[in-house]
Amino acid sequence: MEHFFQCPYCWEEISMLLDTSVYHQTYIEDCEVCCNPIEVSPSFENNELVSFTAQSIEQ
């Protein structure tokens, strides 16, 4: 599923494809605009997105 959200670095709206087959995930993906790493944590229930966080990674 495609999910739109705001990048925690550049504040641009971006989208990511999320895998609904895994109940809870945490992974790193780069922003498609500014290329900074974002820690993404989606959770699903019955293939529906029930929570989503996207935060910057302190370097």
C-alpha positions as CSV (number, residue, x, y, z in Angstrom):
1,M,0.0,0.0,0.0
2,E,1.2,3.5,-0.7
3,H,1.4,5.9,2.3
4,F,2.0,9.6,2.2
5,F,3.7,11.5,5.0
6,Q,5.9,14.5,5.7
7,C,9.7,14.0,5.8
8,P,11.1,14.8,9.3
9,Y,14.1,16.5,7.6
10,C,12.9,18.6,4.7
11,W,9.2,18.6,5.5
12,E,8.2,17.7,2.0
13,E,5.3,15.3,1.5
14,I,6.7,11.9,0.3
15,S,5.3,8.5,-0.2
16,M,6.5,5.0,0.5
17,L,5.2,1.6,-0.4
18,L,4.4,-0.4,2.8
19,D,4.2,-4.2,3.0
20,T,0.8,-5.0,4.7
21,S,1.8,-8.7,5.1
22,V,4.0,-8.0,8.2
23,Y,2.0,-7.0,11.3
24,H,4.7,-4.6,12.7
25,Q,7.9,-3.4,11.0
26,T,10.7,-1.0,11.8
27,Y,13.2,-0.2,9.1
28,I,15.3,2.7,7.5
29,E,14.5,4.2,4.2
30,D,15.9,7.3,2.6
31,C,13.7,10.4,1.8
32,E,13.1,10.6,-2.0
33,V,13.6,14.3,-1.9
34,C,16.5,15.1,0.5
35,C,18.0,11.5,0.7
36,N,18.3,11.6,4.5
37,P,17.6,8.3,6.4
38,I,14.1,8.0,8.0
39,E,13.2,5.3,10.6
40,V,9.8,4.1,9.5
41,S,7.5,2.0,11.8
42,P,4.2,1.0,10.4
43,S,1.7,-1.4,12.1
44,F,-1.2,-3.2,10.4
45,E,-4.3,-5.0,11.5
46,N,-6.3,-7.0,9.0
47,N,-4.2,-5.4,6.2
48,E,-5.2,-1.9,7.4
49,L,-2.6,0.6,8.6
50,V,-3.3,1.3,12.3
51,S,-0.2,3.2,13.3
52,F,2.7,4.9,11.5
53,T,5.7,6.8,12.7
54,A,8.5,8.3,10.6
55,Q,11.4,9.9,12.5
56,S,14.8,11.3,11.8
57,I,17.9,9.3,12.8
58,E,20.3,11.2,15.1
59,Q,23.8,11.1,13.6
